[in-house]
Amino acid sequence: MMATAETEGVDQLTTNRVPLSRVFDGERNYLFSMKTNVRSYEWGVDEAETLLSDVRDSLDAAADDADAYELNSVILVRGKSVPKQGQFYDVHDGQQRIVTLSLILAAMRDRYLQLDDPEMAMELQKKLRPDKPRQERVLRVLLRKQESELFERILDRAGGEGEMGPAVKLPTTKERKALRDAEQRVADNFEAIKQSVDEIDKAALDKLFDYLMDHCFVMFSESPTSKMARSLVMGQNRGKNIEAIDEFKGKLIFGGVTGETQQ
């Protein structure tokens, strides 16, 4: 792990390159919350399909097991530690990749069930909902409450003890028009990802799973404060382009407020 700070003695920004096998493990080392994120889930079908195809292309081009795929940086702030749930991290940048990766894993889980491999399907389900004895059920990734219902149903397919429940029924095209924009994108992207994954045979699906877990990495940058995290996001200008209205909203909301909790 690396750590950097502007001056000695102040809170530090820490960075850590983490394989997806640790990000999406059976434990609760990483639980992600988008509830304080100013932006919604904004990736469309093109971006979601590009992420999946990029990973598959990297797998196909890998000369040996040492070749890795880098998913770029994700900016986090340590959030609440919730009793019987775990330690959550507020995601300030990287929401699009984390949510889309979750949809890819959910599609792979469903494909393993189609291929009559419930053991691998349950393995993926545990990565999306890491259950622990005497702990409350919690999903790995939480969207903003008003946008989360469909996403949660896609990720949480666990049935009874050690069993898988029925697949989620996606809203029809007509029904999607009544959803919030973020929920429409979740439905559209999962549908497109699932169509691609459903064409993968068992051997190729196993290889994709192993490559995702062991050779795909995320660079986590953990900021000690939300203020520093916002500065990093603005400085990197990542995700959707920052519009003038975003600058104005930032100044309006944060300009006259100095307290971290209030911000």
Residue pairs with C-beta under 8 A, 6 or more apart in sequence:
1 14
1 15
1 16
2 14
2 15
2 16
3 12
3 13
3 14
3 15
4 12
4 13
4 14
4 15
5 11
5 12
5 13
11 224
11 225
11 228
12 224
13 221
13 222
13 223
13 224
13 228
13 232
14 221
14 222
15 73
15 219
15 220
15 221
15 222
16 219
16 220
16 222
17 217
17 218
17 219
17 220
18 30
18 217
18 218
18 219
18 220
19 213
19 214
19 215
19 216
19 217
20 71
20 101
20 212
20 213
20 216
20 217
20 218
21 213
21 214
22 29
22 30
23 30
23 218
24 30
24 101
24 105
24 127
24 128
24 140
24 213
25 127
25 130
26 126
26 127
26 130
27 130
27 132
28 85
28 86
28 87
28 130
28 132
28 135
28 138
29 87
30 89
30 140
31 85
31 86
31 87
31 88
31 89
31 138
31 140
31 141
31 142
32 76
32 88
32 89
32 91
32 98
32 140
32 141
32 142
33 79
33 88
33 89
33 90
33 91
33 142
34 41
34 91
34 95
34 99
34 141
34 142
34 143
34 144
35 90
35 142
35 143
35 144
35 145
36 79
36 90
36 226
37 90
37 91
37 92
37 95
37 144
38 246
38 249
39 95
39 239
39 240
40 144
40 147
40 180
40 181
40 182
41 95
41 96
41 99
41 143
41 147
41 151
41 182
41 185
41 186
42 96
42 182
42 185
42 239
42 240
43 96
43 99
43 100
43 185
43 189
44 185
44 188
44 189
45 188
45 189
45 192
47 96
47 100
48 100
48 103
48 189
48 192
48 193
49 192
49 193
49 196
51 97
51 100
51 101
51 104
52 104
52 193
52 196
52 197
53 196
54 69
55 69
55 104
55 208
55 211
55 212
55 216
56 208
58 67
58 69
58 211
59 69
59 207
59 208
59 211
59 215
61 67
62 211
62 215
65 214
65 215
67 215
68 215
68 216
68 217
69 211
69 215
69 216
69 217
70 216
70 217
70 219
71 97
71 101
71 216
71 217
71 218
71 219
72 94
72 97
72 218
72 219
72 238
73 93
73 94
73 218
73 219
73 220
73 221
73 236
73 238
74 91
74 93
74 94
74 97
74 98
74 218
74 219
74 220
74 221
75 91
75 92
75 93
75 94
75 221
75 223
75 229
75 232
75 233
76 89
76 90
76 91
76 92
76 94
76 220
76 221
76 222
76 223
76 229
77 89
77 90
77 92
77 222
77 223
77 224
77 225
77 226
77 229
78 87
78 89
78 90
78 222
78 224
79 87
79 88
79 89
79 90
80 88
81 87
81 88
82 88
82 138
84 134
84 135
84 136
85 135
85 136
85 138
86 135
86 138
88 142
89 222
90 226
90 229
91 98
92 223
92 226
92 229
92 230
92 232
92 233
93 229
93 232
93 233
93 236
93 238
93 239
94 218
94 238
95 239
96 239
97 218
98 141
99 141
99 143
99 151
99 186
100 189
100 193
102 128
102 140
102 141
102 151
102 155
103 154
103 186
103 189
103 190
103 193
104 193
104 197
104 212
105 124
105 127
105 128
105 212
106 124
106 128
106 154
106 155
106 157
106 190
107 190
107 193
107 194
107 196
107 197
107 198
108 124
108 197
108 205
108 208
108 209
109 121
109 124
109 125
109 128
109 157
110 121
110 157
110 167
110 194
110 197
111 194
111 197
111 198
111 200
111 205
112 118
112 120
112 121
112 124
112 205
113 121
113 164
113 167
114 198
115 201
115 202
115 205
117 202
118 164
120 206
120 209
121 164
122 162
122 164
124 209
125 157
125 158
125 164
127 140
128 139
128 140
128 141
128 155
128 156
129 137
129 138
129 139
129 140
129 155
129 156
129 158
130 138
130 140
131 137
131 158
137 156
139 152
139 155
139 156
140 155
141 151
141 155
142 148
143 151
143 152
143 182
144 182
146 180
147 180
147 182
147 183
147 186
149 183
150 168
150 170
150 171
150 179
150 183
150 186
150 187
151 183
151 186
153 168
154 168
154 186
154 190
157 164
157 165
157 166
157 167
157 168
158 164
158 165
159 165
159 166
170 187
170 190
170 191
171 179
171 187
176 183
176 184
176 187
176 188
177 184
179 187
197 205
200 208
221 232
223 229
223 232
225 260
226 260
226 263
227 260
227 263
230 250
230 254
233 239
234 242
234 250
253 263
254 263
257 263
